[in-house]
Amino acid sequence: MDLSWSHQHLTRRRTLAAATGLAAGALLCPGPALATAAQYTNPVIWQDFADIDIMRVGDTYYASASTMHYSPGAPVLRSYDLVNWEIAGHAVPVLDFGAKYDLNGARGYVRGIWASSLAYRPSNRTFYWLGQIDFARTYVYTATAVEGPWSRLTTISTPYYDAGLLVDTDDTLYVAYGNTTISVAQLSPDGRNQVRAQEVFRTPSSVGTLEGARFYKINGQYYIFLTRPANGQYILKSSSGPFGPYTMRQVLLDLRGPIPGGGVPHQGGLVRTQSGAWYYMAFVDAYPGGRMPALAPVTWTADGWPVVQLVNGAWGTTYPSPGVPAPPRQVTPMTGVDTFDGTSLKPRWEWNHNPDNTKWSVGDGLTLRTATVTHDLYWARNTLTHRIQGPTSTATAQLDHSAMRDGDRAGLALLRDSSAWIGLKRDGGATRVVMVTGLTMDGNWNTTGTGTETASAPVSGSRIWLRANADIRPGAPRPGTFSYSTDGITFTRLGPAFSMGNDWRFFMGYRFALFNHATQALGGAVRVTRFEVSTP
């Protein structure tokens, strides 16, 4: 896997083209964090949450992440200690940016929600999400609680690429953005329009590419935190206001990360704890699983530059836990059992593109009615995805398939640009459990393989348990294996191990995915009565 910054950047641009909320006036050199014997281990979240923006509001920490073509988009994570996180909601309820996000005549793979920004505005007690879509325009969403409801505040004609939103101490809204050429925009007081934009920094050729802006005001100084993909982090500082001039300093370069075989921690954000300690949350390229958040303490030089605290010359695998007040409650685990009770999906779930909401329901399990007639899973609507927990985890789905119709295909996939699945094929009135591999897309995200059946067995009755195990540790062999059960106790392996791909260009990591689509006619359905993600 070539993750050199120059190769990744150039290919990324070709591919993509076809928190704030830090307390202003914070001390630059705070005292040490509260003494504690506890430690945390990196990655703090071994799930795919990339391009992190992070902030604190009171005693609560929030972070946002990229989701590309998954819907709802822009998950908002919540923590009380910077180490244990839950998914609280999504800032973009639906990707209503064109028909391709509905799998309607076109597809939005590797489009949609890229690096974006999350901020909190104390003056109106409102959360803001800001991000550009398809190099065309920028969208701003707001909510008074991160759980939602989130609503669109405005659309701005300037596409703020890899933006960082700053709420200044005088309540003015600024956006830092750009690739190599970094600019700052000032928004109108209501946040609906741009009133000024200016180039503030041009990256020296000796550095190459800088992007992924995060915008801060700390102790009266303005900082733009930038990544050099995928191996470095730099920071700009201005003592003369948000429009500069700025000077640059390297924060890290080619730093060994905390995941064996993974990449250099980069592209994230800075946050200050209640006690005055500072931390940097970055992500680590760790495919096939994706990009995993890692946390490290930060100190500041006397002249106001951040320094990441290392362990034996590397980003530490462990550090002392942040000294913060005891959390008011336990966060909701990102793994475990879901029986799909209630009236809505839990925030851990995201659809592959926007769903057809007339073709699914929850309450008595998850009912997936066929929404697409296709032989291509990448075109099938209402495929529901769940991040894989690293380094290894197992997903088990209990399925009632009594309402399937001839030609229907339903099951549990390891979904990415190279995919495999275990599931059911209903043909000629008979049902078989099958393992299918060879589902592939090319670099333009066009389907190049719709899958080949590699193993099968007849099944009877109306219930089956499907299981996928995923080892997402970087390196070889990255196996995914599949099995099934007719009683929920004894599982039978089906088919060979599937080697998950580890190329970075799809950006998102592998996911567990539940699907049901037709190849002949609509009308069939399956019901998932229980889904569990477990770790060893």
C-alpha positions in Angstrom: 0.0 0.0 0.0 1.6 3.3 -1.1 0.6 5.9 1.3 3.3 8.4 0.5 1.9 11.9 0.6 2.7 12.8 -3.0 1.2 9.7 -4.4 -1.9 9.8 -2.2 -2.5 13.5 -2.8 -2.2 13.4 -6.6 -4.4 10.3 -6.9 -6.9 11.6 -4.4 -7.4 14.8 -6.4 -7.9 12.9 -9.5 -10.3 10.6 -7.7 -12.3 13.3 -6.1 -12.5 15.6 -9.1 -14.0 12.7 -11.9 -13.3 22.7 16.6 -13.3 24.7 16.9 -15.0 25.7 20.1 -11.6 25.9 21.8 -11.8 28.4 24.6 -10.3 31.7 23.6 -7.8 33.2 25.9 -6.7 29.7 27.1 -3.4 29.4 28.8 -0.7 28.2 26.4 1.3 26.5 29.1 -1.2 24.9 31.5 -0.1 22.8 34.4 0.0 19.1 34.2 -3.2 17.0 33.9 -4.6 15.7 37.1 -2.6 12.8 38.5 -4.0 9.5 37.6 -2.7 5.9 37.5 -5.1 4.9 34.7 -4.0 4.7 31.1 -5.7 4.6 27.8 -4.7 2.6 24.7 -4.6 3.8 21.1 -6.5 3.8 18.9 -9.1 5.2 21.3 -11.7 4.2 18.7 -10.8 1.2 16.5 -13.5 2.0 14.1 -13.5 4.1 10.9 -13.9 7.7 11.8 -11.7 9.9 9.7 -11.0 13.7 9.2 -11.9 14.4 12.8 -13.0 17.7 14.1 -13.1 17.8 17.9 -14.2 20.3 20.5 -15.4 20.6 24.1 -18.6 22.2 25.3 -18.7 22.4 29.1 -17.8 18.9 30.4 -18.7 17.1 27.1 -16.4 16.4 24.1 -17.8 16.1 20.6 -16.2 15.0 17.3 -17.3 14.7 13.7 -16.1 12.5 10.9 -16.3 11.9 7.2 -18.8 9.4 5.8 -18.6 9.9 2.0 -21.6 8.2 0.4 -23.1 6.8 3.5 -26.4 8.2 4.8 -27.2 9.8 7.2 -23.8 11.6 7.0 -21.4 13.3 9.3 -21.7 11.4 12.5 -21.3 13.3 15.8 -19.5 11.4 18.5 -19.7 12.3 22.2 -17.4 11.6 25.1 -16.9 12.7 28.7 -13.2 11.7 29.0 -11.7 11.8 25.4 -11.2 8.0 25.5 -14.7 6.4 25.6 -16.9 7.6 22.8 -20.5 7.0 21.6 -22.3 8.0 18.4 -24.8 10.6 19.3 -26.3 11.5 16.0 -25.6 12.7 12.4 -25.4 16.3 11.3 -26.5 15.6 7.7 -29.8 13.7 7.9 -30.0 12.9 4.2 -27.7 13.3 1.3 -30.0 15.4 -0.8 -27.3 16.6 -3.1 -28.4 15.0 -6.3 -29.9 11.8 -7.7 -26.6 9.9 -7.5 -26.9 9.8 -3.8 -30.2 7.9 -4.3 -28.6 5.4 -6.6 -30.9 6.9 -9.2 -29.1 6.7 -12.6 -25.7 7.5 -11.0 -23.8 6.6 -7.9 -22.1 8.7 -5.2 -19.3 6.4 -4.1 -16.3 8.4 -2.8 -18.3 11.6 -3.0 -20.5 13.2 -0.4 -19.3 14.0 3.1 -15.5 14.6 3.1 -13.5 16.5 5.7 -15.9 19.0 7.3 -16.2 21.0 10.4 -18.2 21.0 13.7 -18.4 24.0 16.0 -20.5 25.3 18.8 -21.7 28.9 19.1 -22.3 30.0 22.7 -24.2 33.1 21.8 -27.2 31.1 20.5 -26.3 27.7 22.0 -26.2 26.1 18.6 -24.1 23.5 17.0 -22.9 24.1 13.4 -21.8 21.6 10.8 -20.1 23.0 7.6 -18.9 21.1 4.6 -18.6 21.3 0.8 -20.2 18.8 -1.5 -18.9 17.8 -5.0 -16.6 20.9 -5.3 -19.8 22.8 -6.1 -21.0 24.5 -2.9 -20.9 24.5 0.9 -23.7 23.5 3.2 -24.3 24.6 6.8 -26.5 22.6 9.2 -27.5 23.6 12.7 -29.0 21.9 15.8 -29.4 22.9 19.4 -28.5 19.3 20.5 -26.2 16.9 18.7 -28.8 14.2 18.7 -30.8 16.5 16.4 -32.9 17.4 14.7 -30.4 19.0 12.4 -31.7 21.3 9.7 -30.0 23.1 6.8 -29.3 26.7 7.6 -27.9 27.8 4.3 -26.1 26.9 1.1 -23.0 29.0 0.2 -21.8 29.2 -3.4 -18.1 28.9 -2.5 -17.0 25.3 -2.0 -14.9 25.5 1.2 -12.6 22.5 0.6 -11.5 20.7 3.8 -12.9 23.5 6.0 -12.4 24.5 9.6 -15.0 26.7 11.2 -14.1 29.1 14.0 -16.5 31.0 16.3 -14.3 33.9 17.4 -14.5 35.5 20.8 -16.6 38.4 19.3 -19.0 35.8 17.8 -17.8 36.3 14.3 -17.7 33.2 12.1 -14.6 32.4 10.1 -13.8 29.5 7.8 -10.3 28.3 6.9 -10.1 26.1 3.8 -8.2 25.0 0.8 -5.6 22.7 -0.7 -2.0 24.1 -0.8 -3.4 27.6 -1.1 -5.1 28.3 2.2 -7.8 30.9 2.4 -10.0 32.4 5.2 -13.6 33.5 4.7 -15.7 35.6 7.0 -19.4 34.7 7.2 -22.3 37.1 7.9 -23.5 37.3 11.5 -26.3 34.9 10.8 -23.9 32.4 9.2 -25.8 32.3 5.9 -23.5 34.1 3.5 -19.9 34.9 2.8 -18.9 38.5 3.3 -15.2 38.3 2.7 -12.6 35.8 1.5 -8.9 36.1 1.2 -5.9 33.9 0.5 -3.8 33.8 3.7 -1.0 31.3 2.9 0.6 29.5 0.0 2.4 26.2 0.9 6.1 26.2 0.1 7.0 23.7 -2.6 9.4 22.1 -0.1 6.4 21.0 1.9 4.1 20.1 -0.9 0.5 19.7 -0.1 -1.4 21.1 3.0 -5.1 20.6 3.5 -7.6 19.5 6.2 -7.8 22.9 7.9 -8.9 23.3 11.5 -9.2 26.9 12.8 -8.5 28.0 16.3 -8.1 31.2 18.4 -5.9 30.5 21.4 -4.6 33.2 23.8 -5.3 35.8 21.2 -3.4 34.0 18.4 -5.0 32.5 15.3 -4.0 29.0 14.3 -4.8 27.0 11.2 -4.0 23.3 11.8 -3.2 21.5 8.5 -2.3 18.0 7.3 0.2 16.9 4.8 -1.4 13.7 3.5 -0.7 11.2 4.6 2.4 11.6 6.7 2.6 15.0 8.3 0.9 17.8 10.3 1.7 21.5 10.2 0.3 24.6 11.9 0.1 28.2 10.8 0.0 31.0 13.4 -1.0 34.7 13.1 -0.7 37.4 15.7 -2.4 39.9 13.4 -5.9 38.5 13.1 -7.7 35.8 11.2 -6.5 37.0 7.8 -2.9 36.8 8.7 -0.1 37.0 7.8 0.7 33.5 9.0 4.0 31.7 9.8 4.3 27.9 9.5 5.8 25.3 11.7 6.0 21.5 11.4 4.2 19.5 14.1 5.0 16.0 13.0 6.4 14.2 10.0 6.8 10.5 9.3 6.0 9.7 12.9 5.5 6.0 13.8 1.9 5.4 14.8 0.3 3.2 17.4 -1.2 0.6 15.0 1.3 -2.0 13.8 1.4 -1.8 10.0 -0.7 1.3 10.0 0.2 4.8 8.9 1.3 8.1 10.4 -1.2 9.8 12.7 -2.4 13.0 11.0 -5.4 15.2 10.1 -7.4 15.8 13.2 -7.9 18.5 15.8 -6.8 20.1 19.0 -8.9 20.2 22.2 -8.4 21.6 25.7 -9.7 19.8 28.8 -11.4 21.4 31.8 -8.1 21.3 33.7 -6.2 23.1 30.9 -4.4 20.1 29.4 -4.3 19.9 25.6 -4.8 16.8 23.3 -4.5 16.1 19.6 -6.9 13.6 18.1 -5.7 12.4 14.7 -6.5 9.4 12.6 -4.3 6.5 11.5 -4.6 4.9 8.1 -5.2 1.3 9.0 -6.8 -0.5 6.0 -8.8 -2.6 5.4 -10.6 -1.2 8.5 -10.3 2.4 7.5 -8.9 5.4 9.5 -8.8 5.0 13.2 -8.8 7.9 15.8 -5.7 8.1 18.1 -5.2 10.5 20.9 -2.0 12.1 22.2 -1.3 14.9 24.8 0.1 18.2 23.6 2.2 20.8 25.3 3.1 24.3 24.1 6.4 26.1 23.6 6.9 29.4 25.3 6.4 31.2 22.0 3.1 29.5 21.3 3.6 26.4 19.2 2.1 22.9 19.9 4.3 19.9 20.6 2.9 16.3 20.5 4.2 14.3 23.4 5.9 11.1 22.1 6.7 7.8 23.7 10.1 6.4 22.6 10.0 8.7 19.6 6.6 7.5 18.4 2.9 8.3 18.9 2.3 6.3 22.1 0.3 3.1 22.2 -0.6 4.1 25.7 -0.7 7.4 27.7 -2.0 8.4 31.1 -5.7 9.0 31.0 -6.9 12.6 30.8 -7.6 14.1 34.1 -11.2 15.0 33.8 -14.3 15.0 36.1 -16.0 11.6 36.5 -18.5 11.1 33.6 -22.1 11.6 34.4 -23.0 8.2 32.8 -21.5 5.4 30.8 -21.5 6.1 27.0 -23.4 3.8 24.7 -21.2 1.0 23.3 -20.5 1.1 19.6 -20.9 -2.7 19.5 -23.2 -5.2 21.0 -26.7 -6.5 20.3 -29.4 -4.6 18.4 -33.0 -6.0 18.1 -34.2 -3.0 16.2 -36.8 -2.0 18.8 -38.2 1.5 18.9 -39.2 3.7 16.1 -35.8 4.5 14.4 -32.4 3.1 13.7 -29.7 3.6 16.3 -27.0 6.0 15.3 -24.4 3.2 14.7 -26.2 2.4 11.4 -25.7 4.2 8.1 -27.2 3.3 4.7 -25.1 2.8 1.5 -26.5 5.9 -0.2 -29.9 7.2 0.7 -32.5 4.6 1.4 -36.0 4.2 0.0 -37.8 4.9 3.2 -41.0 3.1 2.0 -39.1 -0.2 1.8 -37.9 -0.7 5.4 -39.1 -0.5 8.9 -38.1 -1.2 12.5 -40.0 -2.0 15.7 -40.4 -5.7 15.4 -36.9 -6.3 14.1 -35.6 -4.7 10.9 -37.7 -5.4 7.9 -36.0 -5.0 4.5 -38.3 -5.1 1.6 -36.6 -5.4 -1.8 -36.1 -1.9 -3.2 -34.1 -2.6 -6.4 -34.1 -5.1 -9.1 -30.5 -5.7 -10.0 -27.7 -8.3 -10.1 -25.3 -5.8 -8.7 -25.1 -5.2 -4.9 -23.4 -1.9 -5.6 -26.6 -0.6 -7.2 -29.0 -2.1 -4.6 -30.7 0.4 -2.4 -31.4 -0.1 1.3 -28.1 -1.8 2.1 -27.6 -1.0 5.8 -24.0 -0.8 7.1 -22.3 -1.0 10.4 -18.6 -0.2 11.1 -16.3 -3.1 11.9 -14.7 -3.1 15.3 -11.0 -3.7 15.2 -8.7 -5.4 15.4 -11.1 -8.3 14.9 -14.8 -8.7 15.4 -17.7 -10.9 14.4 -21.2 -9.9 13.2 -24.1 -12.3 13.6 -27.5 -11.6 12.0 -30.6 -13.7 12.7 -32.8 -13.6 9.6 -36.4 -14.6 9.0 -36.5 -15.3 5.3 -40.0 -16.7 5.0 -41.2 -13.7 2.8 -38.4 -13.9 0.2 -39.5 -14.3 -3.4 -37.9 -16.1 -6.4 -34.9 -14.1 -7.5 -34.3 -12.4 -4.2 -30.8 -12.2 -2.7 -30.4 -11.3 1.0 -27.6 -11.6 3.4 -24.6 -10.2 5.3 -21.7 -8.7 3.4 -18.2 -7.4 4.0 -18.7 -4.3 1.9 -16.2 -2.1 0.1 -14.9 -1.8 -3.4 -14.0 -5.5 -3.2 -16.7 -7.4 -1.4 -18.0 -10.8 -0.4 -21.1 -12.0 1.3 -23.0 -14.9 2.9 -26.7 -15.1 2.4 -29.7 -16.6 0.8 -30.7 -17.1 -2.8 -34.3 -17.9 -3.5 -34.8 -19.5 -6.9 -37.5 -21.9 -8.2 -39.2 -22.0 -4.9 -36.1 -23.3 -3.2 -33.7 -21.5 -0.8 -30.0 -22.0 -0.5 -27.4 -20.4 1.7 -24.4 -19.3 -0.4 -21.0 -17.6 -0.1 -20.3 -15.1 -2.9 -17.1 -13.4 -3.6 -15.7 -11.3 -6.5 -17.9 -8.2 -6.2 -15.5 -5.5 -7.4 -15.4 -1.8 -8.5 -12.6 -0.1 -10.4 -10.9 3.2 -9.5 -13.8 5.2 -11.0 -16.2 3.2 -8.8 -17.9 1.4 -11.7 -18.8 -2.2 -11.1 -16.3 -4.7 -12.6 -17.6 -7.9 -11.0 -21.1 -8.8 -9.6 -19.8 -11.8 -7.7 -19.3 -15.5 -8.1 -20.9 -18.2 -5.9 -18.1 -20.2 -4.3 -20.0 -22.5 -1.9 -23.7 -23.3 -1.1 -25.9 -25.5 1.0 -29.7 -26.1 0.9 -31.7 -24.7 3.8 -35.2 -25.3 5.1 -37.5 -23.6 7.5 -37.8 -19.8 7.9 -34.9 -18.8 10.1 -31.1 -18.7 9.6 -28.2 -17.1 11.4 -25.5 -15.6 9.2 -22.0 -14.7 10.5 -19.1 -12.8 9.2 -15.7 -12.5 11.0 -13.4 -9.7 10.0 -9.7 -9.4 10.8 -8.9 -5.7 9.9 -5.4 -5.5 11.2 -3.1 -3.9 8.5 -0.9 -6.3 6.6 -1.5 -9.9 5.4 -3.7 -11.8 5.3 -6.7 -9.6 6.3 -9.2 -12.5 6.2 -12.9 -12.4 6.3 -14.7 -15.6 6.9 -18.4 -16.6 6.8 -20.5 -19.2 8.5 -24.2 -20.0 9.1 -26.4 -21.8 11.6 -30.0 -23.1 11.6 -30.3 -23.1 15.4 -28.2 -20.2 16.5 -25.8 -22.5 18.3 -23.8 -24.6 15.9 -22.2 -22.7 13.0 -20.9 -24.2 9.8 -18.1 -22.5 7.9 -19.1 -21.7 4.3 -16.6 -21.0 1.5 -13.0 -19.9 1.5 -11.5 -17.0 3.4 -11.9 -13.7 1.7 -8.9 -11.4 1.7 -10.1 -7.9 2.3 -8.4 -5.2 0.1 -6.2 -2.6 1.8 -5.9 0.1 -0.9 -6.7 3.5 0.5 -8.4 5.1 -2.5 -12.0 4.1 -1.5 -11.2 6.0 1.7 -13.9 4.3 3.8 -13.0 1.0 5.4 -14.8 -2.3 5.2 -18.2 -2.5 6.8 -20.6 -5.2 7.8 -23.7 -4.8 5.6 -27.2 -6.2 5.6 -28.9 -6.3 2.3 -32.0 -7.6 0.4 -32.5 -7.0 -3.3 -34.4 -8.6 -6.1 -33.1 -9.9 -9.4 -36.6 -10.5 -10.9 -39.3 -8.4 -9.3 -40.0 -6.4 -6.2 -42.3 -7.6 -3.4 -40.1 -9.9 -1.2 -38.8 -9.1 2.2 -36.6 -10.4 5.1 -36.7 -9.6 8.7 -33.6 -9.2 10.8 -34.6 -10.0 14.4 -31.2 -9.7 16.0 -27.8 -8.3 15.0 -24.7 -8.5 17.2 -21.1 -7.2 16.8 -18.8 -9.0 19.2 -15.1 -9.0 19.8 -12.9 -11.8 21.1 
